[in-house]
């Protein structure tokens, strides 16, 4: 059986740097760097966007809101089927808008490509240069730079398409998961979308393949050393044709240009002109192309001569095309430096400072413009761009200043209209300057606009205000600090941008405290509580959603309102608490404890996301996550280096990776890169018959339409599952689950990158539970009061009497005082005996040795050694914990008086522990004589046999955690997780036919996953701190309430037990958890305060885990009686 979960979701990190070359969008350093926090796709959607295209993306959040609104309406009206017509209508419009924009951009890029091919003499649909291609190195180099720039723009468009397609896929997936759809209509709607997607992908991929092939061929041609010695020029050949005797002239002209000899060039041109007077138009064309060639080849003096002397003499006019050519040639000068895999020419690519050359030639050219300079400088090319657009796009402030200065006589209003003139892409010169982070050019343009603003032209003021609002948001998204400072100090009111967000909102979302401070201190008539249009979130809301404490403090200081609610009735405090930002939530105003409904508590029950797996009890499964699953680990899931292959010019666009498990049977899944899937809660699940004979492999492919055999294999890597996890002996494994393997290039076998992944193997039990055994449930049972570690965990407090935690006496006392369940911790000794003990290490031994490294005899020795007048039990023989010295079933410990010798022994015992990590951190050790009413250690089997069946068990599977080993300074090695879980389950199952209700729980996600796979008899609950500071466990799936809910729903767990601080701060979140189909519980010392227990009980909590069982029982009974 092939079980897979291919719900594509959240880059990780796949946010690409847009700040490289003008109008480019580059995967320059291709990595999938997964964000180390669990974020929903919608929450990261803005990070995946090309900022300047943000208003043109599928409105994913709005579509989700429509979907949820339909689901809520269904729940409120008790209908059997929701009305999703609004979703389909909006989705239709969104797809049409996205497709239209994509097609328009594609056409512009295609036209640009065709124009380049025409200029450089390549057939429109050719994939390679002609065999007789005759051009000098400068021309070939400029062609290459233009193609690379074009390809980067195409990649930008493909990324735009990819993100939108992901959003659309997710909306369809939401509809399908909810079920009860009009199947025929839905499939027709989706099929239409799939067809349009396929057509669009084919167009772009063919175009991209063609560009790649041309770039590869040009790179090959440039490797020819004779290219510099060529006596031909493509430009001159195209101009001269059969009308001029160019074979001799071309040689000398090229020589003069190559050596930058204007005097010889002048003499040669005069001679040619005198001999061919009758063909003046051709001669003028030749001069025009010579000027272009001199500009391209960096022949400054020759170009200056042609523009300032030859053009006027022979009647050649300087037009906007030559001006644009000067700018683009200079602007593209460094583009190949970003392409490490492309060959560069040391002669052509280092021909002095291109910026300086471009500036001087442009100034020279503009000085030659006559009375029609206004027409020339305002003329637009095929992309609707003027020279000012290009000057701003490539960041040439001197050129921008010279254009504006030469038109100064036209007046400030005209200059403003020129700056704000839109090209075919809908951008002004100021847009390009900001988008490409050219702060000095931006300053030049803004200074001119300020002067224009003084004219009182309302139309200009209105246009300028709209543009500046949008550009400020853009600069904040790109995090261009200098430009944010420039625009932030322009003293205009910050209103909603065209994307429905204020710049302050965008700055708050980014977490940049300096940006927020700039906007708060420089904005005119600033309103800090303006909500964005989709969720109704103000800047304070988004700061709380993202967990930006410093930003929230600034907003609060500036007067941001805390009592506002968003469109769903949530407060900013609740958003912070949900996402694990508890320290931030606690800085906000306390919640009104009398309000337990509305907002989070009124959310409709959600359909379970993803495909519910059906696991076989006789089958092993390998669960694989890309990347590391620990916060703070800046690990790149897929990290590809530049290819070492000869002429490997292909970009990392259109890559996919096949993840497979091989062995007796092989299964595989294909992942598109960079991945947008939720790599945390959407792992790959592979069934395997024998994990010891299986291996995991990763194959990297490049998709392409020029390959008739399908995707092209680039490289691969593989590793044996057994060798990855079998390095520490029998029944042992590392607590570090992340692994990295190298990807080897197919041709050279050199390392081309690495893949980092985390995995766990779920093996079948040797003796699984009978399918006929009744399953336990905790749903619908009302509030269950649970005695934490029995009658309460031991603390340093001396305000009340404390029984030793996790002892039989403690469990009996908890039951007598009203607990319906007792909670205790199960660990395994080295010889695989389940014992009841909480701490990671046995400090009683005077060392930090972990429990799993002790034998059962050694463990029990340190229990017996504390007994009054007790003789240390030999570790050479078994301990019978039911045969104590007084001859009774269990020693009545309090009935024995302490002798002076034993008091001395207590001090010696404490003295032994004082250098252990646990004792140093806490100042005490639980269940030790002298501090607590100590009782003997117990085993799991003992509890199952001796405690009355009326006492229900909440058993925490206390599997060692990585941070515990790190804190104790011991090796992160533990008992193999399947062995650990199977040993505990076998004992439970062997005593499982009694009436006792049993819940299984764990802080370790892998334990919960394996428990869910191996058995369905006992409900499984995930336990988490949910962001409670200080954060010691860096496990992503436990980092917040939101993360825990997603994890629990993904693996069909019964519920979650949270650290109570989150639920006490925001009690309505209890209803949110329950609306997700999960049982909600809490634990922690805050539950020992009666008021906190009452607040949670009133909000509908299912499980309340407490230490002060008697106190809380009495208070809850009192409240119930009063009600």
Secondary structure by P-SEA (a helix, b strand, c coil): cbbbbcccccccccccccccccccccccccccccccccccccccccccccccccccccaaaaaaaaaaaaaaaaaaaccccccaaaaaaaaaaaaaaaaaaaaaaaaaaaaaaaaaaaaaccccccccccccccccaaaaaaaaaaaaaaaaaaaaaaaaaaaaaaaaaaaaaaaaaacccaaaaaaaaaaaaaaaaaaaaaaaaaaaaaaaaaaaaaaaaaaccccccccccaaaaaaaccccccaaaaaaaaaaaaaccaaaaaaaaaaaaaacccaaaaaaaaaaaaaaaaaaacaaaaaaaaaccccccccccccaaaaaaaaaaaaacccccccccbbbbccccccccaaaaaaaaaaaaaaacccaaaaaaaccccccccaaaaaaaaccaaaaaaaaaaaccccaaaaaaaaaccccccccaaaaaaaacaaaaaaaaaaaaaaaaacccaaaaaaaaaaaaaaaaaaaaacaaaaaaaaaacccccccccccccaaaaaaaaccaaaaaaaaacccccccccccccccccaaaaaaaaccaaaaaaaaaacccccccccccccaaaaaaaacaaaaaaaccccccccccccccccccccccccbbbbbccbbbbbbbccccccccccccccccccccccccccccbbbbbbbcccccccccccccccccccccccbbbbbcccccbbbbbbbbbbbcccccccccccbbbbbcccccccccccccccccbbbbbbbbcccccccbbbbbcbbbbbbbccccccccbbbbcccccbbbbcccccccccccccccccccccaaaaaaaaaacccbbbbbbbbcccbbbbbbccccccccccccccccccaaaaaaaaaaacccccccccccccccccccccccccccccccccaaaaaaaaaaaaaaccccccccccccccccccccccccccaaaaacccccccccccccccccaaaaaaaccccccccaaaaaaaaaaaaaaaccccbbbbbbcccaaaaaaaaaacccbbbbbbcccccccccccccccccaaaaaaaaaaaccccccccccccccccaaaaaaaaacbbbbbcccccccaaaaaaaaaaccccccccaaaaaaaaaaaaaaac
